[in-house]
Amino acid sequence: MQSNELFTQRHTILLDGGMGTMLQAAGLKLGARPEELNITDPETIQRIHGMYAAAGSRIINTNTFGASGHKLAKSPYTVEEVIAAGVACCKKACAPYGALTALDIGPLGELLEPNGTLPFETAVAEFARIVRAGAAAGADLVMAETFTDLYELKAALLAVKENCKLPVLASMSFEARGRTFTGCTVESFAATARGLGADALGINCSLGPQEIFPMAKRLAESLPGDFPVFVKPNAGLPRADGSGYDITPELYARQMEPYRELGLFAAGGCCGTTPDFIRLLNDVFRDCVPGRAAHAMPSVICSPVECVTVDGVTVVGERINPTGKKRLQQALRDGPWRVIDRESMQTDAEREQAAHDCLSADFFLTGANAVSLTGELVNIDGKGNRVAAIVFGPREIIVIAGMNKVVDTLDEAVHRARTIAAPKNEQRFLGKTPCAQTGCCADCHGEECICNQILITRNCRPAGRIHVILVGEELGF
């Protein structure tokens, strides 16, 4: 298959599955950069690519998901060297099977302004560097996947369109409530990414086939009938004992059968899936024809968190936060109290003392990794000082959480804390755990693990000690 034949196939084509899963099985060491193996152990990378191609995958992603300047900052190899080697490994493995090589691009590992400190223009420039390296190395197409911030995906798509002529497939990861962790809706993703020139849109990672299906259906309904749609679900959820994921290849294949009605352009797998999973998808999609019936496409206008149909005179405005973070901080400091702010401390010793001082504070302000509709708070911590204060110490606890933290059940709350909040915080702290590199929980147990303590708060003593304030917008991870 040639890249110009990509969207003219008569049947649904298969994508590949998880790379991290295979590398861990091959002995990838905790904290190692998977992308460096393109140079240090190309035989292993080629073998994995080849196994997917032999299983039926016709689009194989390069081992470059984390090949950004930020994530490779301490690597002895440049972004260009890692990407060139990754494309070469993939093309060599694909050649005997006629499979295409997709330059795999993941999030940069830094939060864009205003949630973080990375300027949008800098993000575009970093993605452009990645795209130019991949195109020069001979990639057949681009796969921008596992994005959770629509603004960052916009930067990636602009970089692709401005720096190469390759087809680009774009995919975001959604939580069970139907939004990404930053609050982006499926409909906003569809409208924005299609408008920016993506050639196909999909959903990958975070959840298994059953959980993703309703969102994939919404995605298909938000796009023209002939617009290509794809999915790459996880193999369910990680098992608590660290022995892998909870869905077998056979169950995965059964749970993928409903996707036939969506007329997918392509299907594959993400975290926890292997060539065995892909092999069984051959029968699932053997006679499945891409595309759906034509339907009317309304005009829409959207932000990441809301998509509005424009069918007449529509008033467009914005919400303004009247306090603002800086003013709120100043108000706290100007009040009749002493504020203990670990972030303002200059040395490790000062920060350590501040953590101890917080345990005897009158009021302790904190967030939550998840809030369940059944009444539980779930918080995850590496060192333990935050969860310790919630359990005992400060006279009153004030928990401030955005609506993106709210889930239906306790199980979903724990899942969100481990697979959404923990990887993002580990990336924010520039950690070296597997989740910091891949964005997916690997149930690791290393020294830098951020999941050392998981606190489930069902009630509190004395009654009324913990106050939960839900804010009607998206806040943090």
N, C-alpha and C positions, 0 to 999 in steps of 0.2 A: 504494500500500500504506500502511495505517495502522499505527501502532505496536502496536495491540491485535490486529493480524492477523499479527504477526511470526512467531509460532511455530505458525501454522495453515496455512502454505503447503504446497501439494501437491508441490512440487519443491524441490530444493536451490537456494538463492538465492546470488547472487554478491556478495562484498564488493569493496572497492576494492583498489588495489595501493600501491606505494611513493609517498610524498609527497616524501621527501628526494631520491629519484632524479630526479623530475620538476623539482624546484626547482633542483637542480644543473645540469640540462640547460638550464634557463631563465636561468642566470647567477647563481645565489645565490653571494655572495662568501664566502670562507673566514672563519669567525669570526662571521658575521652570525647573528642570531636569526631562524629561519624564521617563528616565530609573529608577529613584528612586521609581516610582509608582509600580514597580515590587515587592517592599518590603512594601511600605506604603499603597498601595491600589491594592492588587493583584486581587480583585474581578472585578474591572473595566478593567484591562488588560485581564483577562480571558474572560470577556464578549465580548470584542472587537474581540479577536481571535476567539471565538466561533461564532460570527456573520459572520465572513468571511468563516469559515469552513461550516456553514450552508448554505451559499450562493453558495458553490461549490468549494471553494479554497481547493487544496490538498497539497499545500506547504504554510505554514504559517511562516512568519518571526517573530523571537523573538523581544521584545521591548528592543533591545540592540544596536541600531544604533550608539548612542553616548557614549557607555560604554568603553571609553578609559581612561587611566590614566590621560591624559591631561584634558579631558572634565569633569572628575569626581574629579579633584584635590581638590576641596573644599567641596566635598560630605562627609557626615558622614559614607558612606558605601564604601567598597572596590570594585574594579573591579570584583573580584571573587564573592563577595556577590550579586552584581547587576545581573551578568550574570547567576549565579545559580538560582536566583529567577525568572529571565526572562525565562529561559528554562523551569523551573517547571510550570510556568503559561501557557506557550504555549503548553506543552505536555498534561497538564490536559484538556485544551480546545480542543485539536486535537483528543484526544483518542476516543470519541464517533463517530467520522466521518472517522477514518482511515487516517487522514491527517498527513503529516510529519512536523517536527519542524526544521526550518532552523535557525542556529545561524546567526543573522544579524550583519554584520560588515560594518561600514562606515569609511570614512577618519578620521584620528587621530585628526584633528583640528589644526595641525601645518604643516608649509611648509617645505618640505625636501630641503636639500642642493642641488644645489646652489641657488635656489630661496628663501630658508629660512635658518633656522639655525639647523634643525633637521638632524643629521647624518643618513644615510641609515641603518646602523647596529642597531641604536637605534630604528628606526621605525620597523624593523623586530622583534626585541625583544619585543616591545610593542604589536604588532599584535600576536606574539607567546603567550604572556600572555593571551590575549583574547581567542585565539583558544583553548589553554589547558583548560581554565575554561569552555568553552562551551562544549568541548568533554567530560570532566569529569562530567558535569551536564546531559549528555545524549542527546545532539542534534543529529539529524539524518543526517544533511548536513550543509554546510556553504554557506551563501549568502553574497558575498562581493560586495556591490552596491554603486552607486552614486559617483564613483571615477572620478576625472577629471585630475589627474596626473598619467600618465602611470608608472612613477618611483615608486610612492606610491603603486599602484596596484601590481607592481612586488614584493614589500616588503610584502604585504599582502599574495600573493599567495605562496611565499617562506615559510612564516610562517605557512600557512595551510599545505603545503606538508611535512614540516619537523616536525610537531607536532601532526598530527592526520592522520587517514586513511579515513576520511569522504569525500564524493563527494563535490566539490566546484563549485558554480555558480558565475561567475564574470560579473559585469555590469559597464559600464561607462555612463556618462551624456554628451551629445553633444549639442552645440549651433546650431542655424538654419543654419549657414554657413558650417556645417558638421565637425566641430572640437570641441574638448573640450576647455575650456577657456585657458588651457595651450598650445593649438595648436595640440594636439594629433589627428591623423586621425583615421577613422574607420578601415582602412586596417592595420595600425600599431598596433592598439589594437588587431585585430584578430590574426595577426601573433605572437605577443609577448605573449598574454595571453594563447593562445592555446599551444605555445611552452613551457610555464611554467607549463603546466599540468592542466589548468582549464578544468572541465568536460562539461561545457556549458557556452556560452557567450551571453550577452544581452545588451540592451540599456534601461535606465530608467531615469525618472525625466526630468526637464528643459522645455520640450515641450509636446504638445498634440499628439494624434495618427497621424494626417495628416502630421505634421512636421517631426515626427520621421520616418515615413514609408520609405522615400528614403534612409535614413541611415541604417535602418534595412535591406533593400534590398541589400545594399552594403556589410553589414556584412555577410549576408547569402551567397553572391557570393564570399566572401573572405575565406570561410570555406568549407571543404568537404561536400558533399550532406548529409551525415549521421551524421554530427556534430550538436549537439543540440543548437538551437538558441531560445532566449526568449525576450520579451519586457514588460516594465511596464511604459507606458506613463502617463503624468499628465492629469488631467481633463481640459486641455487647459491652460489658463492664469488666474492669480488672477484678480478679478474685482476691478476697481478703488475705489469703495465704501467699500471694505473690506468684502463684503457679501459672499465671496467664489470664486469658479472658474467658468469660462464662458461656460463650456460644461456640458450638462445634461447627465444622464446615457443613455438615449435613443440615443442622438447624438453620445456619446462615442462609443456605440455598433455599430452604423452605420459606424463610421470612423475606427473601428477595422476590418471590413469585408475584406478589401483588404489584410490584413495580412494572410488570408487563403492561398494565393498563395505562401507564403514563407515557408509553412510546419513547423510552429513553434513547438518546443517541449513544450513550456509553454507560457502563457500570463496572465497578470494581470494589476494592476494600481499602480500609485504612488501618488504624492501630489494632494489632492482634490478629489480623488476617495473614494468611500465607498462600503459597501457590496451590495448596489443597483446596482452599476456599474458592480461588479463581477457577480452578479446574471444574468444579461442580456448577459454576455459573454458565458454562457452555450449554448445558441442557436447559437451564432456566430461560435463557434468552436466544435459543437456537433459531427460532422462526419469528422473533419479535421485530416488528418494523418500526423504525424511528418516526417520530412525528405524531401529532394529534390533530383532531378536527379543527378547522379554522373557526375562530370565534372573535367577536368584537373586542377591540382593545381600547378601553377608555383612556382619556387623557388624565394624567396624574401629576401631582406635585408632591415632593416628599422631603423630609429630613431623614436622618438615619432611623429615628425612633417612631416616625409616623408617616403614613402614605395616604394622601387625600385625593379622591376622585374629583376632577374638575368638570362639572356638567352644567355650569352656568356661571353667574357672577359669584366669585369666591374671594372672601377676604383673607389675605395672608398677613400674619403678624408674627410676633415672637414673644416668648416668655422671658422676662428679665428677673434675675436673682437680685433682689434689692440689697442683700447684705454683702455678698461677695466674700471670697475667702480671706483676703487681706483685711478687710474691715472687721470681719468676725474675729480674726485673730487679735486685732488691736483692741476690740471691745473686751475680749477676755483678759488681756493684759492690763487694761485700764480699770478693771473692776476691783472691788475690795477683797481680793484674794491673791494668793501666790499660785502662779501657773507653772507646772512642771512639764516642760516640753523637751522630750529626748532628742527631737530633730534639731533643736537649737544648740545642743551640747557640742563642744569642740573636740573632746577627747573620748576614747573608749572608757576610761575610768569615770568620766562625768556621766556618760550614758548609762554605765552600769549602776552608778549611785542613783540616778534618776529612776531607773527601773525599780530599785528597792524602795525609793521614796513614794512611788506611785501606790505601793501596797498599803500605805497608811494615809492616803489622801482622803479628803472628805467626799470629793466627786471624781469619778473616773470616766472620761469620755472615750468611747471606742466604737468600732464598727462591728459588723457581723459578716461572716463568710456566707451564711445562708440563714433564712428565716422560713420555717415551714408553716403552712396553713393549719397544721395540727398543733401548733403552739410551741415548737422547739426552736432554740437558737443553736446553730452549729458554728464552732470556731476552730480553726486549725492553726497550730503554732510550732515554730521550730525550737525556740529557746524555752518558751513556756511562761514568760513574764506576763503576757497579755491575758492568757486564759487563767493564770493564777489569780490575777486581780479580779476577774469576773467571778471566780469561785469564792474568794475570801479576801478580806482586807479593807478596801475602800468602803466608806459608809454607804454611798449610793453609786450605782452604775447607770450611765446614760449611754444607750446603744443607738447610734444613728445609722440607718440603712436605707438604701435606695430600693425602688421596686424591682430592680434587676436581681436583687438577692432573694426575692420571695419565690418559693416553690410549693408544690402541693403537699408532699409527704416528707417524713424524716429521712427515708432512704434517698430521696432526691436531694435533700439538703446535704447529706454526707457526700453524695456523689458530686454535687456542685463544689463543695469545699475542696475535695481532693482533685478533681479533674479540671476545674475551671480556675478557682481562686489560687490554689497552691502553685500550679505552673506559671501563672501570670506574675505572682509575687516573686517567685524564684527568678524569673527573667528580670524583674525590676531590681532585684538585689544582685544581679549579675552572677547568679549561682552556676555551679558546674554539674548539677544533677541532670539525669536524663530528661526530665520534664522541662528544664530550662533550655535544653537544646532542641527538643522536638515539639514542645507545647502540649505533650500528652503524658498523663501519669503512667509511670512504669513501676509503681509500688516499690521504690528503692528503699534501702536501709543504710545509706552512707552517712558520713559525718555531717555533710551539709544538707541532709534531708530537712525539708521545711514541714514535714508532716509528723513530727515526733509526738505531738500531743493533739488529740482530737477531743474537743469538749462539746458535749451535748447538754444543754441547759433546759430542763423540763419545767422547773419551778425555782423559787428562791426563798431563802430564809435569812432575815425576817421578810415577811410578805411586803411587797412594794419596794424592795431594795433595788431591783433592776427595772429601769424604764426604757421602753423601746419606742423610738420615734421613726416612723416610716415616712420617707420623703417621696413625693410623687414624681420622681425622675430617676435617671440612672446615676448611681454613685459608685465609683471604684470597681473592684473586682468581685 
